[in-house]
Amino acid sequence: MHNRCPPQRQVDGLNRHHWWRDAVIYQVYVRSFLDSTGDGVGDLAGVRAGLPYLKKLGVDGIWLSPFYPSPQHDHGYDVADYCDVDPLFGDLAEFDLLVGAARRLGVKVLLDIVPNHCSSEHPWFREALAAAPGSEARARFHFADGRGPDGDEPPNNWHAMFGGPAWSRVTEADGRPGQWYLHMFTPEQPDWNWRDPEVAAEFDRVLRFWLDRGVDGFRIDVAAGLYKHPELPDSDDPEADARTRDSVNPLAWNQPEVHDVWRRWRSICEEYTERDGCERLLVGEVSVPTAREHARYVRPDELHQAFFFDLLSAPWDPEAFQKVISEAMQDIAGTGSTVTWVLNNHDQVRTVTRYGEPATEGSGLGAARARAAALLMLALPGAAYIYQGEELGLPEVVDLPDDVLTDPIFHRTGSRARIRDGCRVPLPWSGQASPFGFTPGVESAKPWLPQPEYFAEYATDRALADTRSFWHLYRDGLQLRGTLPQLGEGTLRWLDAPPGVLAFSRGDDLVCAVNFGTAPTPAPVSGTPLLASGPCPAGVLPGSTAAWWISS
């Protein structure tokens, strides 16, 4: 059986056995990765079948989106049972096969855990609905009496991130309107009350259940959530979360008590680490105002890492990129952790489109910038997360018809402005027509979201055959990260560069430069680049291009 832990790596004169510090993790959105049954929905057996592809790409691990039993109101982020597999995706036996296959290939497996809220079909919430106000069952959630003479107004003015009020009223056992419960996303996702000790104890059990099955760690959804202000007061800007689709209500997010949870979870992970010497990872989805606040989540006794979203949200501008990178290196890396870089995920418009790419073309400005950004990210100190399809250069699918949209944001607001379906369309693997090998051997299958005809140009079989493709750029970058001691964990030094160019060195002799403009400029290093995001003759750095050099 494959050793859980990779060999120690020499970094800055020290032996590091902390595999996660400079790992590259591939985010698998399970329902859109590969479908083994022909029902149009990806599954765990499909992920297992795709592991050799991911191993060939060169990633260190995978992060699986929620596959737990769920009514799928928010595609699994409404969990009805945290310790099982939804039949839609397989069963626990298939999960065990997946973990075993990944272990043999040396690929780590991280699970997505959702501790801020559950499904309205979770047994504890059903018990709470049947129980009386003030009961222990209701204490596990945020139940409160309404305001107004008949209690027909919500307990406070907060709005949910996905639109509408953050409170729903229940009908009591006697048939009369009763209390209200809090849900910061949708009514089908009631928020846990982490001030109740039973909630903390239950999640201890959940962590141990999956750790005992061999997982290497957890990606934590809404890691700045969990606790709410104990008095649940009105907000000065109640619609801020819905307006920004971010965790900005200071009364609902980033409460000081949440850090006690991460210390508790870290101690559980350390217990398992001590058993075999390989660290179990906690990486948080942390959305907070500043890098300094972000750093509080990755102190030595809390989360190992937290996604740094400022790079993802930065405009295509060298000053903006340099600012967010510098702040991260100063505030986050200063805690002893490493920065966790990300450019794409299942909630955001893909970089090819975000950076200006027409939705139905595979070349042009957006694609060139996305390639350059990828090479920049892979050169930065710390860890990196790649979202499935990123390595294919997939654009956002922006023209899905209303009648196929599944995102609860669209159904609650009626707006297409922030919907997430466009980055979740099932991957194309082969062929000239949908399902493009997404359902191997079942060409008549209908994927859960329709794939556009132009996906044929992005299929993995074509990508692997074309050495100029996004896939080969990512594969070559990952190979160099694994062989060059200058890359991965370590330090960064900014270099002088022409206007519009961002340049830095890693170690004593590796230089990365990105030309954010469209006109070519002199390269900061003479000679042919070691790796470039596009054609890059010696001595020149073309526009919208990144390159790595070994300086003499």
N, C-alpha and C positions, 0 to 999 in steps of 0.2 A: 504494500500500500504506500502511496506517496506520502512523504513527510509533510506534516501540516505546515512547517515553517521553511521558508527559503533560506539558502546559505546567507551568512552575515555578509554585509557589504561594507567596503572601506569608504568612509566619507569623512573628509577633513581630518584624517589621521585617526579616526575612531571607528571601531567596529559597531555597526548598527544591526540589531536583529529585529527592529520595529518595522515590519514589512509594510505597514500602512503609511509610513511617513512620506514616501515618494511613489506610492502605488498609482497605477492607472486602472480605474474601475469603469466597467462598461455597464450602463444602466439598461436593463432589459425591461421594457414595458410588455409584460408577458402576453397580454391579449393581442398584441400586434407584432410579435416576433416571428413565430412559426407555428402553424396549426397542424397537429398530427392526426386529427380525427376527421377533418373535412367539414366541421360545423361553422367555419368562418371565424373562429376565435382561437387565438394562440393559446398554448397550454404548456405545462411543465415538461411533458414529453417532447414538445417542440423545442424548448430551451435545451434539453439534453441533447437532442439531435444537432443543435447548432453550436454546441461547445467546441468541436474541432475548428469551426470557422473562427470563433473568438480566440482560441488558442493560437491559430495561425496569424491572426491580427496582432497578437502580442500583448493583450491586456493581462493584468495581474488578478483580476477578480470581476465578479458580476454583482450587481445590485438588482434584486427582483422586486418589481412592483407588487402590491398586495394581491395575493391569490387565495385569501381566506374566504370562508363562507360569507356571502354578502348578497343583499338584494340588488347590488350594482347600481344604486342611485348615483354614486360618484365613482363608478368603476373600481370598487374594492376599497376605497378609502372610507366606506361605511361598513365597518366590520361587525358581523354578527357572532363570530366565534374566532377568537385569536389563536386557537390551538388545533386547527384542522385546515383542510384544503377544500375549496369549493369544487363540487363535481364538474363545474365548467372547465376547470384547469387540471383535473386529475384527482389524486388522492395522496395520502401520506406515504404509501408504498412507492408511488412515482416520485414523490419528493425525495425520499431516501435514495432512490436510484440516481436522481440528479446530483445530489450531494456527493455520492460515491464516484460518479463519473467525473465531476469537477475535481475532486480530490486526486484522482489518478492523473489528471492533466496538470495538476498544480495550480488550479484556478480557485480563488477564494469565493465564498458565497455569502453575501450579505442580504438580509431580509429587511423589507420596509415595515416598520412598526408604527402604529397610529395611536398614540396615547392621549391625544387631546379630546377625541370624541369617538363614538362607536356608531353602530347602526341602531335605528329605532326598533329593529327586530332582535337586538341583543337580548338574551333572557333576563338580564338584570334590568334593562329598561322596561321590558314588558311587565316585570314584577313591580317596578315603580309605578307604572300606569294603573295597575290593579290595586296598589296600596293606598293608604290614606295620607293626606297631608301631614307632614311631620314625622313620617315613618322612617325607619332605617333604610328601607329600600329607596326612598326618594332622596335621602341624604347623599347617595352616591352620585347624584346629578345636581343640577342647579334648578330646583323647583322653587317658585316664589309666588306669593299672592299678587294679583294684579292691582293696579292703581285705579282710582275713580270709585264712585259710590257702589258700583256693582262689580268691582274688580275686573272691568272689561277693557282696561288699558294695560299694556305691557308694564312689567316692573321697572324698566328703565327705557331710555331712548336709543339703545344701541341698535345698529343695523348689521346684518350678516355680510360677510365678505362676498358671498355669491349673490347678493341682492335681497332686498326686503328686510323686514324686522328680524331681529335675532331671537325673538321669543315666539313660541306657539302655545295656545291655550289648550288644555286637555278637558275632556268630558269625564267627570268623576263617576264612581260606581253607581250613584243614584240617578245618573242621567243629566245632572246639572253642570253648567260650565264651571270649571274649577281653576286650579292653579295653572301657572305658565312654566314652561321649561326653556332653558337657554340652548341655542344652537348657533354657533358663530359661522357656520357654513350653510347648511340646509336643514329644514325641519326633520329630515331623515337621518341627521347626524347630531344627536344630542351630545353636549359637552359633558365630560366627566367632571366631577367635583373632587379635585385632588386634595382638598382639605379633609376628606373622609379617609381614614386609615385603611379601610377595606379596598379602596381603589389601588393604593400603592402596593398592598400585599398581593392583589390579583395580578398586577403587572410583573411583580417579582416571579410569580409562578409562570407567567407567559415567557419571560426571558429564559428561565431555566428549561422550559419545555423544548425550546428551539435550540438552545445551546447544547442540551443533551442529545439532540439529533445531529449535531456536528456543524452547525453554522459558525461562520467566522466573525459575525458581528451584525450590527443593525444600522440601517439608515432610519433616523427618527423624524417622522413627519411633524411639522409645526412645533419644533423643539423649543421655541420661545413662548409657547402657549401653556396649557395645563392649568395654571393658577389664574384666577380672576381677582380683582380687587374685592376684599371680603365684604364690603358694603354694597357692591354693585351699583355705584352711583351713576347719574346721568353723565354723558360725555359732552364736552364742549363742541365736538365735531362728530356727531354720531354716524355720519355716512362716510367717514374717511376711509374705512376699510373697503367698502364697496366701490368707492370712487377710484382708489388706487389699486384695488385688489391686492392689498398687502396688509401685513399685521402692524398697523400704525396706531390703533386705539390703545393708549397707554394704560387704560383701566382693564383691558382684556388680555394683554400680552406683556411678556417680559417682566413679570412680577418677580420680586427677589426670591420668593420661596422655591421657584423652579430649580434653582441651582442645587438645592438639597436632593432633588430627584436624581439629577445627573451624578451627584456624589454617590448616591445609593446604587445606581445602575453601574457605575464604574467599579464599585467594590465587588459586585456580582461578577463582572467580566474579569476582574483581577483574580478572583477565586478560580475561575476556569483557566486563566492564563497560567497560574501557578501549577496546574496539573500537568501541563505538557510543555511549558515554556514558550508558547506562541500566543501573542496578544490577540484578544478578541476586541474588535473595533466598534466604537460608538461614533457615528458621524451624524451631526444634526442639521436639519433644515432650519437655520437660524436667520430670521429676517429682523434686523434691528437697525437703528438709525446710523450708527457709526462703526468703523472698524474697531475702535477702542471698546465699545459695548460688546461687539462680537467676540473680542478677545476674552471676555469674562467667562464665556461658555467653554473655552478650551484651556482653562487652567489645569495644572497637572493632576488634580483629583476629580475633574469633571469629564466632559466629552473629550475624546482623543482629537477630534476634528469637527469642523462645521463648515458647510459650504459658504464660500465667499462669493456672493452674488453681484458684487459691485462691478466685477469685470464683465459679467453677462449683460449688465444694464448700461455699461458705459457706451457713449456714442463713438462712432468711428473717428477718433481724433487722438493724435499722439499725446497731447497734454493730458487729456482725460485718462487715457490708459496708464500713463506714467504716474499720475496722482493716485489712482486706486491701487496700483501695484505697490507703490512706495508706502502707502498707509497700511496695507496688509502686511508687508514685510516688517514694518516697524512695530505695529500693535499686536498682530496675531503671532507671527514667528517669535516675537519677544517673550511670549508665554512659555516657550519650550515646545509648543506644537509646531506643525507646519501648515502652511496655507493650503486650502483645498479649492483649486481653481475649477471653474465650470463655465462653459459657453452656451450650452444647450441643456434642456431637460423637457419633461413631459408636460410642463405648464407654460412654456415660452415659445414664441415664434422662432423658427429655426434661423440660424445665422445667415444662411444663403439668402433668405428673404429679408431678414432684419437689416442686413447690410446693403440692401438695395437691389436684390435680384428679382427680375420678373419671374412670376410663379411658374411659368411653363417652359423655362429654358434652362439648359444645363451649363451655360457658359456666360461670361460677362462679369460686370463689376461685383455683384454680390457674391458670386462663386469665388472670384479671385480674392476678395477680402476675407471670406470665410476660410479659405486655405491658409492665408497669411496669419489669421488669428489663431488657427489651430497650431501652426508651427511656433508662434509666440507662446501659447499656453504650455506646450510641451517642453519649452525651454526654461520655464520659470521654476524656481525652487519650490518643492513641495509635491503634493498629490494632484491628480487631475481626474475628472469624471467625464466620460464620453457618453452621450445619449445615442441610443440605437438609431442608425440611419445617418448620423453625423458623419461617419466614416465613408458614406456613399455620396455625400454632398446633396442629400435630399433637400428640396425646398419645402416651404410650408404649402400645404394644399389650401388655397384661399377661397376656392369656389365650390365648396361642398354645398349642396342644396339644403334648404332649411329642414326638409322632411327627413334627412338622415342624421342631423346633428343630435348628439347625445349629451353634450356638456350641460350640466345643471345650470351653469351661468347663463347660457342662452335661454333655457326654459324658464328661469326665474326672472330674467330681465328683458327678454325679447331682443337683446342687442347682440350683434355679431362681433363687436369691437374687441372683446377679450376672450373669445372662445378658444378652447384648447384642442378641439378635434383635429385641426389642421396639421398638428405635429404628431398625431397619434395614428395616422393612417397606416395600415399594415405594410410591412416591408416587402419590397419586390426582390425576389431571389433569382428568377430566371424567366425566359419566355417573352412573348410579344404581346400578350394580353392578360388581363386580370383573370385569375388571382396571382399571376407572375410567380408561381412556385411557392406561394405562401401556404398553400394546402397541397403538399406533394402527392401526386397521384390522383387528385380529385380536382380536375380542371374545371368542373362545373360548379365548384363551391363559390359561395358569395361571401367575401370578407365583410366583417361587421361594419366597416366603413369603406365606401367605394374607393378604389385606387384609380387615379387618372391614367389615361393612355400613355402620357409621357413618362410614367414610371418605368417603362421598358428601357429607357436610356440609363436608368440608375440601378438596374438589377445587379446583384452581387456577382453573377457569373461574368457579366461584362466588365465590372469593376476589377475583378481579379485578373482578367485577361489584358487589361489596358494599363501599362506601367505609368501612364500619365494621370491616372484616376486619383480621386480623393483617397480611395482605399490604400493605394500604394504609398501616398504621402503619409498617411497615419501609420501604416505598418513600418515604413522606413524610420519615421520619427520615434516610434516605440522601440524599435530595435536599437537605435542609437542611444536612447535613454538607458537601455539595459546594459550597454557596453562602454559608454563614455563616463568616466568617473566625475567629470565636470557637471553632468546633468543629474536630475533628481534632487535629493536633499542638498542643501548648501546655501551659499550666499550669492548675491547679485550686486554688480557695480555698474552704475549708469555711465555711458560714454558720451562724449561730445558727438553731435551728429548734425547734418544739415537740417534746415527747417522742413517739417513734415516727416522726419525720420526719427524713429525711436530705436536706440541701440544700447545694448548692455553686454557685459561679459560674465561668463560663468567659469569659475576657476581662473587660472592664469592665461588661458589661451583660447577658450571657446567664445565666440562672439555671435550674438543674434541681433539682427537688425530688421526693422519693418518699415517699409516706405508706405505711409498712409496716403500719400498723394497719388496722382495719376501719371505724372511725368517722371522719367528716370532720373536718378541722381548717382553721383559717384559712390561706389561701395566703400564701407568703412575699412575693409580688409582687401588686400590685393589677392589675386588668385581665384581659382574656381571654388564655389561654395561646396561645403560638405553635403548640404541638403538645402533645397529651395522650394518654395511653394509654387513656383512657375519658372519659365525659362529665365535664366539669370547668367548672362555672359560674365566672364572675369572682369572685375573692375567696375561693374555697373550693377545698380540695384533698381530694377524696373518699378514702375508704379504698382501699388496694390500687391506688393510682393514681400515675403519674409524669407530670410536665408540664414543658415548657420555656417560659420567658417572656423577653422582652426588657424589662429594667427601664428606667424613664425616669430 
